[in-house]
Structures are given as C-alpha cells and as structure tokens.
C-alpha cells in the first residue's frame, strides 16, 4: 500500500475515533490519558493529519469508548493500514520535495493517487494530468519567473509521473473545460496547438472524458464557483470503509479541501449544471481539434 492509502486510512481512523469519543461525551484530554499520549496527538489523529498510535493505544481508546467488537476490529484494521504504508516509505512524489512546489501540494498528490474518480472544472488552464511538457513549462515560468531551468524540468518530470494514473483502467477522469481553456495562448501559438492536439488524443481514452462549455452556453454556476476538482475514492482493502469525497479548490494564496457533505453536495450540483450546458464528448473533441488547427497544429 502506498502513502495514498495511508492518507485515506488516517482520515478514516480519525473520523471513527472522533465519532466514538463524542458519542460518549469524552474530552480529548481524557482520551489522551487513557492512551498515554498528549491531547495534541489525539487532536491531530482525529483530524487525519498524522498518527503514531499503537494497537495497544487503539485498544485502550476502544475500552474507554465502550466500542463494540466490530468497531474495535475496524479501528485496528485502519491502524494496520496506516502502519503498513508508513513502513513502506513515502509516496513517489517525495523525491520532488526540492522542486519548490506549492505548500501542501504533496497532500493533494497523495489524494490524487488514491482517487479512483477525478472530476475537474477548469476555466483557465488544463488539469495537470492532461498537460504537455511545453505547456507545463510555460505555466511554471509564468507562476515563478525566477525558477531555474533544472527546477522547471523537475516540475515537468513530476507532472509526467502524475499522468501515469491515466494508464489505470480503474481510474476515471472527467474534465469539464471552459472554452477559454482552449483559447488562452499559454506558451504561444505553437505550444497551444500541440497541447490541444494532445488533449484531443487523450480524450479518446476509454477512461477519460473531455467536455467543453462553449462561450455560447447558457449561464451556469461554473462562472460563479470558479475552478475546482472532485476526488472520489475506492473501498479501503482491509477495513472495507469508503472515504468520503473531497472537493479541492486551488487558490493563488492557498488551497481548500472541502469534505463536509453539504459542501460536497453543492459542488456536485454545480458539476451537474455545468454538465448540462457542456458539449458532448464528440462535439468537444471536434472543437478541440478545430482550435488546434487554428493554432497551426
């Protein structure tokens, strides 16, 4: 199991522990005493940030919370999943720690690697998994002009590694794109022409859906909500739990991870509305190819 599995297992373990604790009306300080750890450690574990709780500590908390045999078994399975992932080392993206990536982006990469369905609404740039090296290079220098050539190439290598996810038939990607994404001349006309030709080719994959919202489309929520991604996850192998989906909102000054059901449902509704005004896959591919031809590809 990779670190991505650990990310999901940590979230599930923290949520289950918090549910049991609050159901019994027990404070974090009391739980910390029972597990012989600090209240801060309990808090971080419940938030799914990190955990070093042992099986002994999990059992002590189960005793305190009057957990059922099934609940105890589930928590111990989650703890084992976290431990197994930790013993096998970090995810492949840890090798790119020096690439001057945005703060916290490794967390997004772990979620992206764990997801089995990825849906993105983009208004200005293409999703990373669909970008060509030249397109990614132009974006990197636009974002941080002072990046060295080596740092830029490291970012491109990272993006290429991310695209391996598209080779997994169990992984599904849906890209809803504003027509503006096709018209922005990122890197110049030649770069955009090659990028759009690549996008059309990727849209032919069985597990990739690309749909364009033309400028002529009726008004829709996508104009208001801005770009975001919805990540959905498979069942965890040992605990058999399914982690709730996450909405990832990428902002210039910081990112948002939304997982409350009400928040996720609002973004799902936005995706449904955007999908209603988007062209179908065939029409979208034709528009992408036409735009590529306009750019000279």
C-alpha atoms as one frame of an Amber mdcrd trajectory, in Angstrom:
protein
   0.000   0.000   0.000   1.291   3.463  -0.853   1.210   6.628   1.210  -2.000
   7.466  -0.626  -3.605   4.525   1.144  -2.223   5.880   4.394  -3.822   9.271
   3.724  -7.258   7.722   3.373  -6.758   5.349   6.299  -5.624   8.217   8.552
  -8.732  10.202   7.678 -10.996   7.201   8.320  -9.275   6.321  11.607  -9.507
   9.887  12.867 -13.142  10.227  11.961 -14.074   6.916  13.649 -12.200   7.802
  16.841 -13.813  11.249  16.964 -17.271   9.744  16.434 -16.843   7.246  19.269
 -15.348   9.830  21.622 -18.023  12.465  21.095 -20.798   9.867  21.317 -19.598
   9.055  24.838 -19.155  12.740  25.726 -15.458  12.284  26.467 -12.970  15.136
  26.136  -9.728  14.794  24.210  -7.706  15.222  27.405  -9.368  12.188  28.991
  -8.814  10.153  25.826  -5.169  11.208  25.835  -4.723   9.981  29.412  -6.249
   6.609  28.564  -3.957   6.238  25.542  -0.938   7.634  27.434  -0.352  10.355
  24.868  -0.961  14.099  24.566  -4.260  15.856  23.793  -2.493  17.393  20.780
  -1.730  13.910  19.467  -5.366  12.886  19.838  -6.466  16.076  18.085  -4.086
  15.551  15.149  -5.120  11.919  14.862  -8.809  12.841  14.754  -8.077  15.420
  12.055  -6.386  12.726   9.967  -3.164  14.730   9.833  -0.895  12.073  11.301
  -0.966   9.259  13.809   1.552   7.178  15.718  -0.996   5.398  17.850  -0.128
   1.772  18.521  -2.510  -1.170  18.639  -2.272  -1.009  22.434  -3.377   2.636
  22.430  -6.220   1.931  19.987  -7.431  -0.862  22.267  -7.228   1.445  25.293
  -9.363   4.036  23.496 -11.843   1.350  22.446 -12.160   0.310  26.102 -12.737
   3.920  27.147 -15.309   4.480  24.402 -17.113   1.160  25.005 -16.538   0.263
  21.362 -18.259  -2.826  20.008 -16.222  -5.777  18.754 -16.942  -4.718  15.176
 -15.871  -1.119  15.845 -12.675  -2.306  17.545 -11.885  -4.625  14.639 -12.425
  -1.800  12.142 -10.186   0.642  14.040  -7.385  -1.907  14.393  -7.602  -2.650
  10.656  -7.269   1.051   9.879  -4.326   1.374  12.252  -2.655  -1.554  10.494
  -3.198   0.095   7.110  -1.559   3.300   8.323   1.389   1.397   9.822   1.940
  -0.743   6.717   2.025   2.305   4.475   4.461   4.077   6.800   6.824   1.087
   6.874   6.930   1.015   3.095   8.020   4.646   2.916   6.537   7.770   1.410
   4.871   8.218  -1.926   6.859   8.615  -5.144   6.321  12.399  -5.088   8.553
  12.760  -2.010  11.514  12.616  -4.396  10.365  16.009  -5.745  10.391  17.799
  -2.382  13.014  20.265  -3.642  11.017  21.330  -6.697   9.599  24.437  -4.950
   6.090  23.025  -5.087   3.230  24.973  -3.515   2.886  24.408   0.212   0.772
  21.345   0.960   0.678  20.174  -2.654   2.076  16.798  -1.609  -1.207  16.256
   0.266  -3.138  16.821  -2.960  -0.830  14.410  -4.795  -1.500  11.704  -2.199
  -5.261  12.182  -2.617  -4.993  12.237  -6.408  -3.009   8.994  -6.331  -5.616
   7.367  -4.089  -8.695   8.530  -6.018 -10.449   6.251  -8.462 -12.548   9.055
  -9.941 -11.371  12.597 -10.621 -13.690  15.286 -11.964 -12.365  18.762 -12.723
 -13.964  22.028 -13.804 -11.341  24.319 -15.321 -11.758  27.897 -16.501  -8.217
  28.941 -17.451  -5.716  26.067 -17.607  -5.884  22.352 -18.256  -5.733  19.756
 -15.453  -2.171  18.642 -14.745  -2.736  15.098 -15.960  -3.613  16.389 -19.444
  -0.765  18.880 -19.888   2.142  18.518 -22.330   5.688  19.268 -21.110   5.899
  22.516 -23.116   2.551  23.712 -21.744   3.608  22.832 -18.189   6.948  24.569
 -18.709   5.221  27.796 -19.779   2.931  27.656 -16.735   5.856  27.084 -14.371
   7.734  30.144 -15.589   4.574  32.244 -15.558   3.949  31.267 -11.939   7.542
  31.684 -10.704   9.713  33.516 -13.273  12.835  33.081 -11.150  12.730  29.267
 -11.282  15.926  27.717 -12.564  15.760  25.517 -15.670  16.553  22.479 -13.502
  13.682  23.280 -11.133  11.302  23.675 -14.062  12.350  20.344 -15.546  11.819
  18.692 -12.173   8.267  20.042 -12.127   7.694  18.675 -15.605   9.002  15.280
 -14.540   6.584  15.355 -11.613   3.679  16.168 -13.941   4.663  13.291 -16.217
   4.667  10.899 -13.267   1.159  12.043 -12.338  -0.087  11.191 -15.819   0.631
   7.501 -15.243  -2.721   7.422 -13.405  -4.446   7.621 -16.782  -2.982   4.223
 -17.701  -5.005   2.583 -14.912  -8.321   1.340 -16.351  -9.857   1.504 -12.867
  -9.189   5.242 -12.740 -11.738   7.576 -14.328 -11.116  11.225 -15.227 -13.709
  13.743 -16.358 -12.530  17.189 -17.475 -15.136  19.910 -17.925 -13.435  22.833
 -19.642 -14.486  26.366 -20.347 -13.822  27.297 -23.970 -11.401  29.864 -22.526
  -9.038  26.985 -21.697  -8.758  26.292 -25.435  -8.219  29.940 -26.349  -5.553
  31.001 -23.848  -2.199  31.138 -25.665  -0.123  29.604 -22.887   3.410  29.274
 -24.204   2.457  30.761 -27.582   0.530  29.511 -30.583   2.766  26.553 -31.391
   2.726  25.257 -27.822  -1.054  25.611 -27.617  -1.526  23.883 -30.958   0.454
  20.853 -29.806  -1.262  20.908 -26.431  -4.730  20.830 -27.958  -3.760  18.046
 -30.356  -2.565  16.082 -27.318  -5.799  16.861 -25.467  -7.851  15.509 -28.377
  -5.768  12.329 -28.360  -6.177  11.864 -24.594  -9.934  12.341 -24.919 -10.053
   9.136 -26.959  -9.012   7.040 -23.945 -11.793   4.889 -22.545 -11.350   6.243
 -19.016 -11.018   9.936 -19.951 -13.936  12.224 -20.745 -13.320  15.759 -22.038
 -16.286  18.087 -22.470 -16.158  21.767 -23.378 -18.528  24.503 -22.248 -18.635
  26.952 -25.176 -18.852  30.699 -24.758 -22.351  30.484 -26.254 -23.627  28.231
 -23.432 -26.408  29.425 -21.161 -25.435  30.978 -17.837 -24.340  28.366 -15.326
 -22.869  28.008 -11.835 -19.385  27.332 -13.186 -18.979  31.044 -13.851 -19.569
  31.760 -10.161 -17.859  28.891  -8.345 -14.572  29.015 -10.241 -12.274  26.050
 -10.958 -12.304  23.033  -8.632 -11.853  19.270  -8.591 -13.893  16.470  -7.024
 -11.940  13.414  -5.877 -13.735  10.164  -5.078 -12.127   7.098  -3.505 -12.413
   3.309  -3.625 -13.008   0.968  -0.679 -10.006   0.565   1.638  -8.709  -3.018
   1.288  -8.518  -4.090   4.935 -11.125  -2.051   6.783 -13.586  -2.117   3.830
 -14.501   1.502   4.524 -15.044   4.062   1.776 -13.650   7.506   2.395 -15.990
  10.411   1.625 -15.171  12.514  -1.438 -13.155  15.720  -1.279 -13.570  18.950
  -3.216 -10.210  20.579  -3.933 -10.269  24.311  -4.630  -6.920  25.639  -5.818
  -6.362  29.293  -4.954  -3.419  31.548  -5.687  -2.792  32.270  -1.999  -3.711
  28.822  -0.650  -5.791  25.732  -1.285  -9.067  24.490   0.213 -10.027  20.887
   0.937 -13.777  20.584   1.482 -15.246  17.321   2.750 -18.407  18.203   4.671
 -21.345  16.550   2.975 -23.249  19.799   2.488 -20.223  21.434   0.855 -19.544
  18.487  -1.430 -23.192  18.314  -2.486 -23.166  21.984  -3.523 -20.186  21.354
  -5.780 -21.791  18.195  -7.145 -24.813  20.282  -8.051 -22.529  22.747  -9.826
 -20.949  19.904 -11.805 -24.383  18.653 -12.837 -25.372  22.113 -14.039 -22.086
  22.599 -15.890 -22.548  19.194 -17.496 -25.982  20.196 -18.744 -24.557  23.057
 -20.814 -21.353  21.312 -21.920 -20.977  19.834 -25.380 -20.915  16.054 -25.589
 -17.606  14.217 -25.990 -17.723  14.037 -29.788 -18.636  17.701 -30.223 -15.985
  18.667 -27.672 -13.274  16.724 -29.491 -14.255  18.449 -32.718 -13.981  21.861
 -31.039 -10.582  20.968 -29.558  -9.279  19.803 -32.938 -10.633  22.922 -34.646
  -8.884  25.128 -32.085  -5.652  23.149 -32.548  -5.868  23.752 -36.304  -6.364
  27.464 -35.718  -3.132  27.488 -33.727  -1.348  25.751 -36.587  -1.372  22.089
 -35.494
